[in-house]
Amino acid sequence: SASTMTSLGPGSRSMATAPTSWRLASTTNLFPGPMILSTGRMVFVPLEAGAAVRGNMFGIAEPLHGSRGRLQVRHLDTILVPLVGFDAQGHRLGMGAGFYDRALRPRLDRAQPFRRPRLIGVAYSIQQVDRLDPAPWDVALDLVVTERGILRFPPHTP
């Protein structure tokens, strides 16, 4: 079965994941992308290879002409996540708007029978900090990929 993977677009202080996203989009029929709604909520929408996109206020590529449908986060297999900082426990420091944590809130529900999507931080090793103090609503990463290697983290319990 095919995997469904998405990527949050580049921020001004994070490693860009967009080049990887567009290469993947050209090899799959369905490539979900993030879209921030006027309500301040982030959702994932299907993007087709070659579809017209534009950068939103955070530089995240979104469909230029809106979207046909939404994908539930639990149906995604993997999300490549740019970040500002991370620690050795897999806690992530984002840009502070909370889109990521709100969109991935189902992962915090221990009653849910799934642990999807897999959350992979994409960063430079210099972005690792000694310690972050996560809030109860923060969603931790499963692993971080840097130019020095892969850091894997144990599952977190809220």
Secondary structure, DSSP 8 states (H G I E B T S, - for coil): ----EEE----TTS---HHHHHHHHTT-S-EEEEEE-TTS-EEEEEE-TT--EEE-TTS-EEETT--S--B-GGG-SEEEEE-SEE-TT--EE--SS-HHHHHTGGGG-TTSS---SEEEEE--GGGB-S-----TT----SEEEETTEEEE------
